[in-house]
Amino acid sequence: MSYTVREINYEETLNLNKSIFQRENWYLMAWGMGDATSATLFLESRSPVPYKILCHKRVFNGIKFILDNYVPKPQKCEEIVIYPDAGRVGEYIVDPNCPEELVVYQGYPFDQNEIMMSKNGFFPQNDECIQNAHRYGRLKVAHMAYNLWDYVNNIDRTSVLQTILDYESKVEKDIEDKTCILFPERGDNFQINDTFWEDIVDKMNSKEYKVFVNLTKKASFQREKTFLGTEPLDKYEIQDLLDYVIRHKNLVVIGQCSGIFHLLKYLSCLKIMFFPDYQDQNQYQDPGRAEWGTASIQHTPYTKNHIDLKMSQFEINQLDLIVP
């Protein structure tokens, strides 16, 4: 591992020396895991110079997975500083001891108006922008639509794409059992009703699949549960989970649109990702979060064996046409 990792506490976060952002090339990863992992892959391919990462704790393992498995060595990333997760995620209290000064920043380490991001004109997908970003002298966020990353990260023009392919191709597929892994939860706790997943479990069981439910140890995942006909999957770390996934010959991954699919999309297993739609008001608590237009990835470059489905257009018997 050519990059260094350092974790800081609440007090150190509140007293960050912001002058380092003027002198060094730092990027902030303070949103979801999908944003963090995609940004890391983008920077490894497109940044013209080395860079450093400031991230909150719940996305670190995803970043580490990208750097350790999906990009060639030595990595361009030189250092990662991890600050604590926010005291609250939505209505859930992650840590009641989090200082109120940090809670009000909503996951950012300090006032977001001091950070360069897309809302104030920082667009790293623009070649001139990314070529000069290290000269801007501010903490930056590399962010874009979920389905735009692979059109602009140029991983096919570097050895990054081959490194991703090698991660799976060099491993023996020694698990032949028909297996399904469910990813029913999102870290922000916008959840699909249990009956939706129970119907899927019944259908997969009828097709003789052994069904596991992915579980994590993240404090922000507070509604985790298994369903009748399923077993918990004990792969709590992303490295362990993906190392397990690539060993399967007959694997189906099913879940709602979430960050884990940023990593899974490059792998050969069958993936089915569900989207809430504006018509899904009875199934989804916040129809305003429908993301099909910006997040459907089934037709993006390098995505393998992946199907996106709108919940409002889904009928359970469609799985008979999709799943072998």
N, C-alpha and C positions, 0 to 999 in steps of 0.2 A: 504494500500500500504506500503510494508515494505522497499522499496527502495527509495532513495532520488533522486531528479532531479534538476539539476542546468544548466542554460543556460549562455554561455559566449559570449562575443563580439569579433570583429576582433582583437582588441589590446590584449585581454586576450589570444586569440588563438595563436597569434604570440609570446606571452611570456609564453607559457605553461611551468610549472615546470616539466621537463622530469624525474627528479629524482624519482617522485612518481611511475613511471613504473618499476623502479628497486626494489622498496619496496613492491608494491602491484600488484595484479593480474588483469591487465587491458587488455581489448580487444577493437580493433578499428572496427567500422562499418561505412565504408566510401564509399561503393559501392551502389548497388541498394537495394530497399526495400526487394526483395526476398532473397538476400544474408543476409541482416540484420536479418530478421525474422527467417530464417532457422538457422542461427548461434546462435541466442538467444535460440531457442528451443533445439538445440544441447547442448549448454552449461548448460542449466537447467537440462538436463538429464545426461550428461557425465562428467561435471566438478567435480572433487573430493572435491573442496573447493569453497567458495564464490568468486565472481568475480565482476568487475566493467566495465562499457561500456563508451567509448568515441565515439560519433556518430555525423554525420552532421544532420542538422535540418530536412531534407526531409524524413529521415527514422525513426524518433523518434516515430511517431504514430503507425507504424507497430510493433516496438519493444514493445511499451507500451501495445498494444493489446495482444501480446503473453504473456507478464508477468501478465496481469490482467485476462486473460481468458483461456489460454491453458496450464498453469502450476500450480501445487499445491502451496499453501501458507504454510510457508513463502518462497518466492523466493530465489534462490541462489544469484541473482543479488542484490548488495548492493547499487549501486550508478550509475547514468547516468549523464554524462556531455555532453551537446549539444553545438557544435560549429557551426558557420554560414555556410550555403551552399556556395559553390564556386561561384566566381563572374560570371563564364560562365559555361554553359552546352552545349558542342558542339559549334554551331555558335550563340547560344542565350545568351544574357547578363541577368543574374539573378539579379545582383546588381552592378550597375556601380561604387558604392562606395567601392567595395571590394578592399583592398590593393593588388597591383600587386605582392607583396611577397607571398600572399596566392594563387592568381590565378595560378601562375607557378607550384604549388604543385598539380594541377589537382584534387582537391577534398580532398586530404590528408591534415591533419593539419600541417605537416612538411615533410621534405624530406623522401620519402617512403623507401629509402635505410636504414633508421634507424629503420624500422618496420619489425618484423618477420612475414613472410607470405609464401605461398606455393612456390613462385618463388625462395625463398632462403632456402627451406628445412623444413618449418614448416607444418607438416601434422597432425592435431589434430585427424583425424580419426584413426590414429595409437594409440593403447591403451597406450603404453609406453610414447608417446609424450603428450597426454592429461593428463596423471597421473602426469607428471612432469612439465607441462607448467607453473605453478605458480612459479616455481623456476628459470625461465629463466631470469628474471629481465629486460624484455623489453616489449614494447607495441606489441600486437600480433593481427593477423587477422585469424579468423577461416573461411576457405573457401574451397569449393569443387564443383564438377559438380552439376548442378541443380538437376539431377536425382539420385544422390548418397546419399544425406542427410538421407533419411529414411532407408537406409540399415545399417547405422552406428550410428544413434543417440540413439538407444536402448530405445525408448520411451515406448515400450511394456514391458520392464523390470522394469520400474518405474511407478509411478502413473500419469505420464504425459499423456499417451495415454487415460486413463480413464477420466482425466480432460477435454481433448479435446472432447471426446464423450459426456460428460455431458453438455458441453456448448450448444450443439444443442438439446440433448434429453430432457432437463429440460424446454424447451420453447414450448408453445402451438403454433402449426401451424394454425394460424387463417386467413391467406390470401389465398383464393381459386382461385383467378383470374389467368388465364394463362398469365404469365409474362416472359419477356425476358430482361436481362440487358446486354448491350454491353460494352465491354472494348476495344475500338479501338486503344487507344493510349499507347505508352510507354514513360516513363520519359526522355529517351535519344533522343526522337523525330525521331527515325527510323520508318517511318509510312507506312502502306499499303494504296493503293489508295482508294479514296472515293467510287469509283464505286463498289469495292469489298463489302463494308459494305452496300451500297444502295441495292444491290441485296439480301443480307441477310435480310435486313429490309423488303423488299417487300415479301420475302418468309415467314417470321415470321408473318407479318400482314395477309397474305393470310390464315395462320393457326390459325387466331384469337388470336394471342398473342399481348398484349400491350407491346410495346418496349420502354425501357428507355436507355439513354446513361449515363454512369457513368461520372461524372465531379468531379474535385478536385479543390483545391485552391493552388496547388503547382506551384511555379514560373517556374519550369522546364517543366510543361505541358502547352506549349504555342500554341498548335494547336487544342485545344479542340473545338468541335463543335457538334451540333445535326444534324440529317438528316431528310429529309421529311418522315413523318410517325413515328417519335420518339418524346419522351419528355425528358427533362433533369431530371436526378435523383438528388435530393437535399440532398444526404447523403454524405457530404463532408469529414467527419471524418471516419476512418476505423471502429471504434467501432460502430458508427451509421449504417454504411453500412452492416457490418456482422450481427448485431442485426436484421436488416431488412431482410436480406437474409434467415436466419434460420426460419422465420415466414411463409415462402411460402410452399404451397403444390404442386404447379405446376410452378416451376421456371426453366428456362434455362439461363445459363450464357455463353456468347460467347465473345471471345476476342483473341487478338494475345498474343503470349507467353510473359508473363510479371510477375512481382513480386507478383501481387495480387493472382495469382493461388497457390502460396506457402501457403496461408491461406485458400483458397477455397477448396483445394484438399481433405481436411478431412471431408467436409460437404456433405450432401446427394443429393443436387440439381444436375441436369444434367449440366455438364460443357463441352464446346467444345473449344479447344485451337488450334489456327492456328500457323503454323511455316512457315517462309520463307524457300525456298529451293534454291539450286544453279541454278535451272532452272527458277527461278522466277524473272529474271532480269527486265522484263517489269512491274512487280507489286511492286518490292521491291528495294529501292534505293541502297542497299549494299548487294548483294548476298553473300558476304564473311561472313555475320553474320548468315548464316544458322546454326541452333543450334539443329537439330533433335537428333543427336547422344548423346549429353550431357544433353539435356533438356526435352526430351519426358518423361512424368511421368505417363502415363496411366497404366503401369504395375508395378509401384513401390509400396512397402508395404503401407497400410493404405489409399491409394488414392481411393476415392469412385466415382463411376458414372461419370467417366471422359474419354473423347475421344480426342486424339491428331490427327490433320490432317495436312498433308503437302499441302501448297497452290498449288503446281504444280500438285497435284493429285486430287484436289477438284473440284467437279461440284455441282452447286447449288441444283440440285434435290436430291443429297445425303442427304440433310436435311430431306427429306420426309421419309427416312429410319431410321433416328436417333431421330428426334423430334416427340413426340406423338401429 
